[in-house]
Each structure stands twice: as structure tokens, then as C-alpha cells.
Amino acid sequence: MPDEFVTHEMWPFECLRCLHVWEVRYVVKHLSDAYGNEADIWLSGGVPAPPPWAGTSCPGCGAYHVTWFPNGYLARHPELVSGPEPEPEPVRVPDVTRVPARAPAARRSARPGRLAVALGVPLALFVGYEVYINLGVVHMGH
């Protein structure tokens, strides 16, 4: 006969890199089937999560070198727990300023474009060089 019960566990952690201390509340569903097989499903914030001993990382620095304390340890040692995180300041969005419109196409077409100059000058040099070499070969008579 399948059996299921739920426990609530609080796991205190400490990062061995930055010494940050925090707690995570887990809901653990203990399941067993008719054949005696047992399994635990760990939930953190209502979402399936790996057990605390499997790959917990520090929320402060991201390190995986983390240790945990016995259950209830931080309740007996409140000096280890840092104060509440300060609320982040609201992000101020600068006022949108109106960008002046670009010049009309009639005024822009009077000036040579940068692309025409960038492509035209090397092309003219290349063609001029080829013509010079070919005329030199014809007159030299190789």
C-alpha cells in the first residue's frame, strides 16, 4: 500500500569562501510504495530542488564550498545571522528626450557619401594600376 507523508525542514548554511550565513526552508515529501521502495522529493519554494547536501551554492558569491549546521543551530546562535538585506533602490528611468529629425534626403544627396568614397577610391586605384601594367606590357613586348 503506497504511503506518503510531508515534513518541513529548515537547513542553515554557511559559505566557506565569503562566510555568508543563510537558511533555506524545504518541504520534503517522503514516499513509499507497496514493495517497500522509498523516495524523498525535496521542494524549495514549491519547486523541486536537489537535497541540501547535493550542490548547494552560496547566494552571495556563487561558491559551491558550502557547509550546513544542525537543524535549529541558527536559532540558538542569532549572532551568526546577518541582518535583513536592504531593499534595492528603485531604478530611475531618465526622461526620454526628443531626438532631432535627420536632414531631408534632398540636402543629404548633395554631399558625396562616405560609402561611395570608401569604395570608389580603392577601386579607381586598382583599375588605374591594372591599366598601367597592361599598357606597360604591350609596349615592352614581353
C-alpha atoms as an extended CHARMM CRD file, in Angstrom:
* protein
*
       142  EXT
         1         1  MET       CA              0.0000000000        0.0000000000        0.0000000000  PROA      1               0.0000000000
         2         2  PRO       CA              1.5410000000        3.3370000000       -1.0420000000  PROA      2               0.0000000000
         3         3  ASP       CA              2.3640000000        5.6950000000        1.7920000000  PROA      3               0.0000000000
         4         4  GLU       CA              3.1810000000        9.4120000000        1.7990000000  PROA      4               0.0000000000
         5         5  PHE       CA              3.9140000000       11.9910000000        4.4660000000  PROA      5               0.0000000000
         6         6  VAL       CA              5.3280000000       15.5190000000        4.3500000000  PROA      6               0.0000000000
         7         7  THR       CA              7.8600000000       17.2020000000        6.6450000000  PROA      7               0.0000000000
         8         8  HSD       CA              9.0610000000       20.8090000000        6.7940000000  PROA      8               0.0000000000
         9         9  GLU       CA             12.7890000000       21.2490000000        7.3600000000  PROA      9               0.0000000000
        10        10  MET       CA             14.9280000000       24.3580000000        7.8190000000  PROA      10              0.0000000000
        11        11  TRP       CA             18.5570000000       23.9630000000        6.7070000000  PROA      11              0.0000000000
        12        12  PRO       CA             21.1030000000       26.6060000000        7.7960000000  PROA      12              0.0000000000
        13        13  PHE       CA             24.1630000000       27.0310000000        5.5520000000  PROA      13              0.0000000000
        14        14  GLU       CA             27.4820000000       28.8780000000        5.6610000000  PROA      14              0.0000000000
        15        15  CYS       CA             29.7230000000       29.6820000000        2.7070000000  PROA      15              0.0000000000
        16        16  LEU       CA             33.3220000000       28.7880000000        3.4780000000  PROA      16              0.0000000000
        17        17  ARG       CA             34.5210000000       31.3260000000        0.9140000000  PROA      17              0.0000000000
        18        18  CYS       CA             32.7180000000       34.5700000000        1.8750000000  PROA      18              0.0000000000
        19        19  LEU       CA             31.3330000000       33.3960000000        5.2940000000  PROA      19              0.0000000000
        20        20  HSD       CA             27.7610000000       34.2960000000        4.3020000000  PROA      20              0.0000000000
        21        21  VAL       CA             25.1520000000       32.5360000000        6.5010000000  PROA      21              0.0000000000
        22        22  TRP       CA             21.6040000000       31.8020000000        5.3370000000  PROA      22              0.0000000000
        23        23  GLU       CA             18.7200000000       29.3780000000        5.8240000000  PROA      23              0.0000000000
        24        24  VAL       CA             16.5780000000       27.5410000000        3.2980000000  PROA      24              0.0000000000
        25        25  ARG       CA             13.1550000000       26.0840000000        4.1170000000  PROA      25              0.0000000000
        26        26  TYR       CA             12.4350000000       22.7460000000        2.4450000000  PROA      26              0.0000000000
        27        27  VAL       CA              9.2590000000       20.7090000000        2.1780000000  PROA      27              0.0000000000
        28        28  VAL       CA             10.1620000000       17.0270000000        1.9690000000  PROA      28              0.0000000000
        29        29  LYS       CA              7.6820000000       14.5080000000        0.6160000000  PROA      29              0.0000000000
        30        30  HSD       CA              8.5360000000       11.0140000000        1.8290000000  PROA      30              0.0000000000
        31        31  LEU       CA              7.0370000000        8.3700000000       -0.4570000000  PROA      31              0.0000000000
        32        32  SER       CA              6.9750000000        4.5810000000       -0.2860000000  PROA      32              0.0000000000
        33        33  ASP       CA              5.2850000000        2.0210000000       -2.4900000000  PROA      33              0.0000000000
        34        34  ALA       CA              3.7670000000       -1.4070000000       -1.8600000000  PROA      34              0.0000000000
        35        35  TYR       CA              7.1240000000       -3.1070000000       -2.4450000000  PROA      35              0.0000000000
        36        36  GLY       CA              8.9520000000       -1.1890000000        0.2950000000  PROA      36              0.0000000000
        37        37  ASN       CA             10.7820000000        1.2060000000       -2.0270000000  PROA      37              0.0000000000
        38        38  GLU       CA             11.2190000000        4.6700000000       -0.5520000000  PROA      38              0.0000000000
        39        39  ALA       CA             11.9180000000        8.0410000000       -2.1350000000  PROA      39              0.0000000000
        40        40  ASP       CA             12.1360000000       11.6350000000       -0.9760000000  PROA      40              0.0000000000
        41        41  ILE       CA             11.1190000000       14.6450000000       -3.0450000000  PROA      41              0.0000000000
        42        42  TRP       CA             12.6740000000       17.9250000000       -1.8980000000  PROA      42              0.0000000000
        43        43  LEU       CA             10.8030000000       21.1610000000       -2.6130000000  PROA      43              0.0000000000
        44        44  SER       CA             12.0770000000       24.6880000000       -2.0640000000  PROA      44              0.0000000000
        45        45  GLY       CA              9.5540000000       27.4450000000       -2.6260000000  PROA      45              0.0000000000
        46        46  GLY       CA              7.1430000000       24.9150000000       -4.1190000000  PROA      46              0.0000000000
        47        47  VAL       CA              9.6420000000       23.9330000000       -6.8280000000  PROA      47              0.0000000000
        48        48  PRO       CA             11.5000000000       20.5940000000       -6.9070000000  PROA      48              0.0000000000
        49        49  ALA       CA             15.0620000000       21.1260000000       -5.7010000000  PROA      49              0.0000000000
        50        50  PRO       CA             18.0980000000       18.9180000000       -5.1000000000  PROA      50              0.0000000000
        51        51  PRO       CA             18.6730000000       17.8750000000       -1.4950000000  PROA      51              0.0000000000
        52        52  PRO       CA             20.7020000000       20.3510000000        0.5790000000  PROA      52              0.0000000000
        53        53  TRP       CA             23.8200000000       18.1770000000        0.5250000000  PROA      53              0.0000000000
        54        54  ALA       CA             23.8590000000       17.9640000000       -3.2870000000  PROA      54              0.0000000000
        55        55  GLY       CA             25.3110000000       21.0460000000       -4.9230000000  PROA      55              0.0000000000
        56        56  THR       CA             24.1280000000       23.9630000000       -2.8080000000  PROA      56              0.0000000000
        57        57  SER       CA             25.7660000000       27.2230000000       -3.8500000000  PROA      57              0.0000000000
        58        58  CYS       CA             26.1860000000       30.4580000000       -1.9350000000  PROA      58              0.0000000000
        59        59  PRO       CA             23.6720000000       33.1520000000       -2.9090000000  PROA      59              0.0000000000
        60        60  GLY       CA             26.2790000000       35.7940000000       -2.0010000000  PROA      60              0.0000000000
        61        61  CYS       CA             29.2900000000       34.7760000000       -4.0950000000  PROA      61              0.0000000000
        62        62  GLY       CA             28.1440000000       31.6630000000       -6.0050000000  PROA      62              0.0000000000
        63        63  ALA       CA             30.7660000000       29.3440000000       -4.4870000000  PROA      63              0.0000000000
        64        64  TYR       CA             29.9620000000       25.6600000000       -4.0380000000  PROA      64              0.0000000000
        65        65  HSD       CA             32.2020000000       25.2980000000       -0.9580000000  PROA      65              0.0000000000
        66        66  VAL       CA             29.2970000000       25.3340000000        1.4940000000  PROA      66              0.0000000000
        67        67  THR       CA             28.7040000000       23.6710000000        4.8390000000  PROA      67              0.0000000000
        68        68  TRP       CA             25.4900000000       23.2820000000        6.8170000000  PROA      68              0.0000000000
        69        69  PHE       CA             24.6620000000       23.3690000000       10.5180000000  PROA      69              0.0000000000
        70        70  PRO       CA             22.4500000000       21.0580000000       12.5650000000  PROA      70              0.0000000000
        71        71  ASN       CA             18.7460000000       21.8420000000       12.4820000000  PROA      71              0.0000000000
        72        72  GLY       CA             17.9430000000       24.7190000000       14.8660000000  PROA      72              0.0000000000
        73        73  TYR       CA             21.5830000000       25.8240000000       15.1900000000  PROA      73              0.0000000000
        74        74  LEU       CA             20.9720000000       29.3780000000       13.9650000000  PROA      74              0.0000000000
        75        75  ALA       CA             18.0160000000       29.8070000000       16.3280000000  PROA      75              0.0000000000
        76        76  ARG       CA             20.4420000000       29.2310000000       19.2300000000  PROA      76              0.0000000000
        77        77  HSD       CA             23.1490000000       31.4860000000       17.6550000000  PROA      77              0.0000000000
        78        78  PRO       CA             21.4270000000       34.6170000000       16.2790000000  PROA      78              0.0000000000
        79        79  GLU       CA             24.7660000000       36.4740000000       16.1240000000  PROA      79              0.0000000000
        80        80  LEU       CA             25.6970000000       34.3900000000       13.0610000000  PROA      80              0.0000000000
        81        81  VAL       CA             22.7340000000       35.5270000000       11.0090000000  PROA      81              0.0000000000
        82        82  SER       CA             23.2900000000       38.7640000000        9.1570000000  PROA      82              0.0000000000
        83        83  GLY       CA             20.6500000000       41.4760000000        9.2170000000  PROA      83              0.0000000000
        84        84  PRO       CA             17.9340000000       41.6530000000        6.6120000000  PROA      84              0.0000000000
        85        85  GLU       CA             19.0260000000       42.5310000000        3.1140000000  PROA      85              0.0000000000
        86        86  PRO       CA             18.4750000000       46.2170000000        2.3300000000  PROA      86              0.0000000000
        87        87  GLU       CA             15.7640000000       46.9670000000       -0.1630000000  PROA      87              0.0000000000
        88        88  PRO       CA             17.2320000000       47.8380000000       -3.5480000000  PROA      88              0.0000000000
        89        89  GLU       CA             16.7750000000       51.4370000000       -4.5380000000  PROA      89              0.0000000000
        90        90  PRO       CA             14.2560000000       51.9590000000       -7.3080000000  PROA      90              0.0000000000
        91        91  VAL       CA             15.7840000000       52.3370000000      -10.7190000000  PROA      91              0.0000000000
        92        92  ARG       CA             15.2580000000       55.7990000000      -12.1010000000  PROA      92              0.0000000000
        93        93  VAL       CA             14.4870000000       55.8650000000      -15.7850000000  PROA      93              0.0000000000
        94        94  PRO       CA             15.7460000000       59.0530000000      -17.4170000000  PROA      94              0.0000000000
        95        95  ASP       CA             13.2130000000       61.1690000000      -19.2220000000  PROA      95              0.0000000000
        96        96  VAL       CA             13.0770000000       60.4660000000      -22.9140000000  PROA      96              0.0000000000
        97        97  THR       CA             14.2390000000       63.4810000000      -24.8780000000  PROA      97              0.0000000000
        98        98  ARG       CA             13.1710000000       64.0820000000      -28.4080000000  PROA      98              0.0000000000
        99        99  VAL       CA             15.9200000000       63.4220000000      -30.9190000000  PROA      99              0.0000000000
       100       100  PRO       CA             16.0310000000       65.9880000000      -33.7370000000  PROA      100             0.0000000000
       101       101  ALA       CA             14.9640000000       64.6680000000      -37.1020000000  PROA      101             0.0000000000
       102       102  ARG       CA             17.6140000000       63.9330000000      -39.6850000000  PROA      102             0.0000000000
       103       103  ALA       CA             18.1430000000       66.2060000000      -42.6390000000  PROA      103             0.0000000000
       104       104  PRO       CA             15.8550000000       65.6480000000      -45.6210000000  PROA      104             0.0000000000
       105       105  ALA       CA             17.1370000000       63.4260000000      -48.4200000000  PROA      105             0.0000000000
       106       106  ALA       CA             17.3730000000       66.3630000000      -50.8550000000  PROA      106             0.0000000000
       107       107  ARG       CA             20.0070000000       68.1210000000      -48.7410000000  PROA      107             0.0000000000
       108       108  ARG       CA             21.9360000000       64.9360000000      -47.9710000000  PROA      108             0.0000000000
       109       109  SER       CA             22.3210000000       63.8490000000      -51.5980000000  PROA      109             0.0000000000
       110       110  ALA       CA             24.3330000000       66.9970000000      -52.4430000000  PROA      110             0.0000000000
       111       111  ARG       CA             27.2900000000       65.7190000000      -50.4150000000  PROA      111             0.0000000000
       112       112  PRO       CA             29.2970000000       62.6620000000      -51.5240000000  PROA      112             0.0000000000
       113       113  GLY       CA             28.5510000000       59.6660000000      -49.3740000000  PROA      113             0.0000000000
       114       114  ARG       CA             31.2170000000       58.0880000000      -47.2370000000  PROA      114             0.0000000000
       115       115  LEU       CA             30.4930000000       54.6730000000      -48.7230000000  PROA      115             0.0000000000
       116       116  ALA       CA             30.9980000000       55.9600000000      -52.2810000000  PROA      116             0.0000000000
       117       117  VAL       CA             34.3480000000       57.4530000000      -51.3080000000  PROA      117             0.0000000000
       118       118  ALA       CA             35.3970000000       54.3600000000      -49.3440000000  PROA      118             0.0000000000
       119       119  LEU       CA             34.6310000000       52.0560000000      -52.2850000000  PROA      119             0.0000000000
       120       120  GLY       CA             35.3980000000       54.3820000000      -55.1750000000  PROA      120             0.0000000000
       121       121  VAL       CA             38.9410000000       55.4540000000      -54.2970000000  PROA      121             0.0000000000
       122       122  PRO       CA             40.3940000000       51.9420000000      -53.8830000000  PROA      122             0.0000000000
       123       123  LEU       CA             38.5450000000       50.7550000000      -56.9930000000  PROA      123             0.0000000000
       124       124  ALA       CA             39.9050000000       53.6430000000      -59.0460000000  PROA      124             0.0000000000
       125       125  LEU       CA             43.4390000000       52.9520000000      -57.8060000000  PROA      125             0.0000000000
       126       126  PHE       CA             43.1470000000       49.2480000000      -58.6250000000  PROA      126             0.0000000000
       127       127  VAL       CA             41.8010000000       49.8640000000      -62.1520000000  PROA      127             0.0000000000
       128       128  GLY       CA             44.4380000000       52.5300000000      -62.7940000000  PROA      128             0.0000000000
       129       129  TYR       CA             47.2010000000       50.1640000000      -61.7040000000  PROA      129             0.0000000000
       130       130  GLU       CA             45.9030000000       47.3570000000      -63.9390000000  PROA      130             0.0000000000
       131       131  VAL       CA             45.6990000000       49.6880000000      -66.9220000000  PROA      131             0.0000000000
       132       132  TYR       CA             49.2290000000       50.9470000000      -66.2800000000  PROA      132             0.0000000000
       133       133  ILE       CA             50.6350000000       47.3990000000      -66.0130000000  PROA      133             0.0000000000
       134       134  ASN       CA             48.7930000000       46.1730000000      -69.1220000000  PROA      134             0.0000000000
       135       135  LEU       CA             49.9100000000       49.1630000000      -71.2300000000  PROA      135             0.0000000000
       136       136  GLY       CA             53.4560000000       48.6690000000      -69.9860000000  PROA      136             0.0000000000
       137       137  VAL       CA             53.4140000000       45.0090000000      -71.0520000000  PROA      137             0.0000000000
       138       138  VAL       CA             52.1120000000       45.8700000000      -74.5230000000  PROA      138             0.0000000000
       139       139  HSD       CA             54.7940000000       48.4900000000      -75.0770000000  PROA      139             0.0000000000
       140       140  MET       CA             57.6100000000       46.4430000000      -73.5450000000  PROA      140             0.0000000000
       141       141  GLY       CA             56.7990000000       43.4210000000      -75.6890000000  PROA      141             0.0000000000
       142       142  HSD       CA             57.3700000000       40.5380000000      -73.3490000000  PROA      142             0.0000000000
